[in-house]
Every structure is written in C-alpha cells, then in structure tokens.
Amino acid sequence: MSAGRKRAFDKELALKTAMYVFWNRGYGGTSVAQLSTALNINTSSLYAAFGSKDKLYKSCLEYYLEHYISPVYAEIQLPNDATGMKGLKRYFESLIDLFVSLETPKGCLLIKSAGETENPLFPSDVKEFLIKQGERIYQIMLSFVQASFTGRDSEYQASLANLITMVSNGIAVQAAAGQSKETLNKCADQFTCILQ
C-alpha cells in the first residue's frame, strides 16, 4: 500500500494566516516560533518560503493592501459615480465594515503597524513602505476630493483630503478599541453632514 501524498504547501493561505497573527499581536509581539506554529511548518520551512520574519511581515502588509484596503478605496476612485457625499458615505460604510468584521481582527493592520515604527527593531524598509502607502492613499483621497468639491481652492481640497484620512485613521483606532459598528457609523454620518 503506497503512502498518502503529502499535502502541497499553500503559500497564499500561509500568508493570510501569518497576516492574522501580525494583526493580532503586532510585529514586535510576534515571534518566528509563533508564526511557525500558526502556519504548521517548521522554522526552516518558514525561512525557505518567505526569507525572514521581516520579509514575511512586508508580504503580509502587501496582501492586506491588495485584498482588504484596495477594494475600499476602489469605492472612491474614478471613473465611477461615487463622488460627493454619496461617495464619501459609501467609503466610510465599507471602511467600517472592514474594521469591525467578525472574520478578521478589529481595526486596521496598517494603522497598527504604523504605531510600531518608532521601535528601533522595526524594519526600516517596512517603515518606508508604510510611508509610501500612506502617500498613495492620500493621493487617492485627494483625487476624490478634487472631483467632489470642484468649487473649492486647492488648499481647501488638500486640507479636506488630510482631514478625511485622519478621521479614517481615528475610526480604525476606535474599532480596534471595541467601539460598535453603530457608533462608528453615526460618527461618520455626523462628519459627512458637517461637510454638506
């Protein structure tokens, strides 16, 4: 009787699993041993598959951006009908749904990661990556604001794009702290009403 075939290593599933570990515990609170246990592989296999803890962490952030954050920001990227208050409300609804989802840890992995960047052991290339992603997200928001508030000057548009980004970050922090979806939606609605 022949031995059973060994199950193939699912790298994407491993990446998603590692992302959840980092999301829950943070970069500094996650050890290679904990990652190996979560992925059900030994340390040498982990290094063979991902190179290092730092590289795995960056890959997890890239995965998070592609599969979780990008779909939210697609709501306000042109060309679509999501300009003005309609677009902003839809954006906040999608963002809050992500941050309080029962299928993932609460809050935002990017915001949680940004809070660790002052740690001297935090990888410098990941810090640079987070800065660049923050700039990219701001540019998406700025383009949305420019298309939605055409009667305003460029200084107002830039400030509003920054304000919406800051409110979004605050929602992520509050979601991670346990605020309810209802409360977060009410706050977002109040913010959009102020802009009208």
Phi, psi and omega in degrees: 000126184282150179291151179293149181288135180290134182295135180292147179286123180266099186293323180293319177296320178297320179296317179295319179296315178296323178301317179296322179296312179297321181297320180284316191255344185083166179296309184293333182269004182247127178258162177298323179298319178294322177294317179300318179295315181296323182273351180060040175224160178279169185299319181296323178292324178297314179295323180295323183280323189236351176093306181192171176299318181298316181293322177296318179300314179296320178298323178294320178295320177296319178296317179298316179299314184292316190262344184238311184278315183303318177299328178291313182286343174297336179298333184241011178268135180281154000272129170199185183262013188265055175257168178065205183296325179300313180294319182294318179296319180295322178298310181297321178299315180293320181296314181293320177304319179293313187289338181246010181304141177282349183270349182224166172300155181288153177086203186235129180297324180294316180294318178299318180293319180299330179289349181257357190293342178280349176295124182299341179271355180291133184297129185295325180291328177289322177300315177297321178299316180296321178297315180296321179292323176298319178294321180295317179295321178298318180296323176297315180294320179297317178299320177297314181296319180298324179282335186264331183237065188290339182275001182257155180283170187295327179294317178297316181298317179295318180294320180293321177299319176295318181297314180297321178296318179294320177296319178300315179296321178296322177297319179299316180296316181292324176297317179295331180279354175106007177298145183284159176301319180300314180295317181295320178295321178297318178296317179295319178296319179297321179296314180294326178296323179299327184282343183286000000 
